[in-house]
């Protein structure tokens, strides 16, 4: 039996202002995240995905390409990705240069994942109008691809003009360019990704709200991509993940996730009157979270339970058409050692079920 569902390591380095006295030292948390990403390779994970968050409002890691260059030097096989580059808060030519350089130094292991983000506070810090996130993102993603694949090019768009021919150096090792994933919460983003031949990454909770279910979201994307002439476009998703041996441990994981989500709310728009239409779905997400109880957090939000239950839930993810799932272990201030333990358990007790090795290995 060949490999099926792939697994990656994922974190947003959450350290919300709402955590109060429990907040971590940002530098220490970044070191731990980098150590976890490096450890993921030895555990058999396919990829590591680290965030872009600014000003310590929610997450603490601001420059994913820089962190991943360090990870690249300590690994040899692991794919290296951001989750995700907040493209409107970056200069697109500079982003193209940074990720081409990461691809070069890692010998072709970079994955470029980009999104619009959701935190207006970050946009304000960079003096970027939040209301322009949709049009800026679409335009800038095309500039990045153009920079990787063309020489002496110009560009004339709504937000950016490159009047004199430029060539971005170095070019990526991967041809024509590294895989491009678009973080998707809405149908316009999905349509843009499908039409341009980009891959897609879903948050299952948001996908279920917007499209009915993760499976329906994947089907809609793949249908759109195929109709646009891109039958090989891939879909992946992220999942909060915690193996729990008892009902009490499962409840504790759900409570930790609700704590995380409650403290995530300040990062997203909540006022429908002041929220641009293209991101108004965040208002509904925020409203739902405010009325949630821990036991409400099920398969649409978190993969948790016994080893067999976790395997069954990931089988549902695979059946939905997902090629790779990236697992968020350290949400809600899970300590470093416990995060590594959860990573190890998933590696030894769950991942073999989705490969040619079917016998799970016990972990203490």
N, C-alpha and C positions, 0 to 999 in steps of 0.2 A: 504494500500500500504506500503510495507516494505521499509527500507532505501535502497537507490540506491548509487549514487555517494557520496563518502565521501570527506570532505574538511579538509585540514590542513593549518597551518600557516608556512610560509617559508620566509627566508631572507638569503642573502649573506653578510649582513652588509657592503654593498659597501660604500667605502670612498676613491675613487681612487685618486691617485696623481694628475690626470688631473682635479680634482674638484678645485684645487688651493686654493684661499682664502675662498672658500665655504666649505672646508673640515671640518668635525665635530671633536670634541674632542673624541678620540677613547674610552676612559673610559666611557664617557657619552653615547656614541652610544651603547656600549655593555650593559650598564644598561637598556637602552630603549628596546633593543632587548629582553633581559631577561624578562622585564616587559610585553612586548607584548606577548611573549610565554606563560607566566602565565595567562594573560588575556584571551588568546584563549580558555582555558578550560571553563571558565564561559560563553563564547559566543557559546559553542557547537561545537567547532572544534574538530576533531578526533585526531589530532597530531600536534606536533611542530617540525620543522626542522631547525637547526641552522648550520652555516658553519664551515669549517676549512680553515682559510686563515692566512698567516704568513707575518710578517715584515711590515704590514701596506701599502703594495703596492696596494692592491685592497680592500679586506675586512679586518676587524679588530679583528675578534673572532678566536683565534688560537686553543682552546681546547674545542671542543663541548661537550665531555663527562663531563667535569668539570662544564660547564655552565648548562647542563641538569640535573646534580645532584642537583643543587640549585633549578631548576624548579620543579624537582620531589618532593622536600620537601614542595613546595607551592601548589601542585596539588594532585589529587587522581586518575584521570581517563585518563588524556592526555597521548597519546603515545609519546615517546621521541626519536628523531632521529637526526643524523648528515646529513648535505647536503653539502658535503659528507666527510667522512674520507679519506684523501689523503694517502692511505695505503703505497705507497712506501716511503713516508716521515715519517713513523712511524715504530717502531720496532714491528713486528706482534704479538709476545707473550705479549708485554706490551699493545698493543691495545686490545687483547683478555681479558686481566685482567681488563682493565678499563671498558669495556662494559659489562662484566660479573658482575662487582661490581655495575654498574648503574642498571642493570637488577634486582639485588638483592635488592638494596635500594629503587627502585621504585616499588617493588613487581610485576616484570614481565612486565614492560611497555617499555623496550628498543627495538628499531629497529636499526639494524646495516646496514647503507648504506655506501658503499665504492666506490671509483673511483680512477682513475689515476691522476686526476687533469690535468691542462693544462698550469700552469705557471712555466716555466723553472727557473725563478728567485727564487722560493721557493725551488726547488730541489737543486740549487747551494748552498743555505744557509745551507742545511742539508748534503751537500757533497754526494748527490745521483746522479748518471749519468742519465740525463733525457732520453737518448736514450734507457735506460733499463726499462722504466716505464711499458711497456707492459708485459714483462716476469716477472718482480718483482711483479706486481700487481696480476697476475694469481697465482703465487706461494704463495704469502703472504695470499691471501684470503683462500686458502686451509689450511694454517697453523692455521689461526684464527679458522676455523671450527673444525679442529682437536683438538685444545686446549680446545674448549668448550665441546667436546663429548668424548674425550679419556683420559685415565690416563697412566702415565709412557710411554709416546710416544717419539719416535725419528723422525728425519726428515733429509733427504739428498736431497737437491735440487740444482738448478743452482746458487742461490744467498745466500741461507741460509742452514746451517747445525746445527742440534741439535743432537750431538753425544751421549749424555748421557740422559737416560729417564727423562722427566720432567712431572709434573702435574700442571696445572694452577688452582689456587684457588682464589676466589670461583668459583663454577660452576654457570651458569645462572639459574634463576628460571624457565624460559621458556624451555620446552623440545621439541626436543633435543637441541635447541638453539634459540636465538631470530631470528625473521625474518631477512633475509639478502637480501638487495636490491643492485643492481649494477647500477651505473650511466652509461648510455649508449649513446655514440655518434657514434659508428661504428659497422659494422657487426661482426668483430672478437669478440668484447666484448659481443655482443648479443648472439653469438653462445656459448661462454664460459659460460655465465649465464644460458642459456637454458640447456646445457648439464649437468651442476653441480646442477641443481634444485634450483637456486637462483631466486629471483624476479627481476624486472627491473624497472628503473625509467628513463623516457625520458624528454629531453627538446624539446618541439614540433617543434621549429624552426629548430634545428639540425636534428630531426627525419624526417621532411619533406624534407630537403636537401638530406639526405642520403638514405631514403627509399621511397620517393614520397609523403607520407602523414603520419600523426600520426596513422590513422587507418591501413595503410599498415604495418607500423612498429610494431604495436601491434599484428596484424595477423601473421606476419612472426615470431615474438618471440614465440607466443603461439603455433604455428605449430611446431617450433623447439623443444620447451619444451615438448610438447605432444609426439613427436616422440622419445624423449630421456627418456620417462617414467615419466614425471612430469606434468600431466594434470592440477594440481592445482596452477601452477606458476602464479603470478599476475603481472599486469603492472600498473604503475601509472605515473603521469607526473607533472611537475611544470608549472606555468603560471604567468606571470606578470598580475596583476589584478587591475582594477580601475573602479568603478561605476561612470559614468559621465552623468549628467542630461541634458546637452546641447551639441551641436556640438562643442562649444568653449572649454568646459571642456574635451571633448574627445580628441580634438586636443592638448590640454595642456598635457594630459596623454601620447599621442604619442610623443610629443616633449621631455617630461621628459625621456621616454624610449630611444629615440635616443641619448639623452645626456648620459644616462647610458651606452648604447652599445658602443658609440664612446670612452668612457673612459675605457671600458672593453678591447678594442682591444690590448693595450700594454701588457696585461696579456697572450695573446695567440700567438703561432707561426705565422709569417707572410711571411717568406722567404721560398718559396718552395724548394730552393736549400739546405737549412740548416735544413729543418724540416724532422724528421724521417717519413717514409711512414705511420706508423700506426696512426699518428695524423695529416696527411697532410690536412684533411678536415677542420681543423681550419683555414688554409690559405684562403680557399674559403669563409668561414664564415666571416673572417675579411675583405676580399675584397668586399663582398656584403654589409656589414655594411657601408663601406666607401662611397658607392654610393647611400645610402638610403636617402629618404625624410621621414618626419614624417608620411605622409599619406600612405606610403608603408607598415607601420607596422599594419598588420591586424591579423586575427585569428591564423595565424601560430606563432605569436609572443606574442600577448597581448589579454586578454579578457577585453574589455572596451565598454562603451556605456551605455544606459539606463538600468534600472533593467531588463526589459523584454528582451533586447538585450543580456545582460550578461547571463540570464537564457538560452536563445536559444543557445548561444555559448557553455555553459557548457553541454547542451543536446547533442551537437555534440561530445564533449569530451567523454561523457558517451557512446554514440553510437559507438565510436571508440574502445570500449572495456577496457577503463580505469576504475579501481576500486576506485581510490582516486586521487584527484588533490590537490597539495599544492600551495598556493597562495602567491605570492610575492607582497606585498603592498608598502613597504617603499623604493623601488628602486629610484635612482636618487635624494636622499636627501629629500624625503617627510618627513615633520616634524612628531614628535611622536604623537601629538594629532590628526593630520589628518590621520595618519596610523591607530590609534585606531578607529577613526570614520569610515574609510573604512571597517575595520574588522567587526565592529558592523553592518554596513549596509548589508554586505554580509551575516552575521549571520541571520539577521532578515528578509531580503527581498529576498534572493536568496536560502539559504540553505533549508528553509521549503518546497520549490518546489520539493526537492529531498528526502523528507521524508514523513512520514504519515501525517504530518501537512501541509496542502496546502495553508492556508491563510497567505499571507505575512503581516508583521507588519510594518506600516509606521515608518520611522526614519526621524528626522528633518535634 
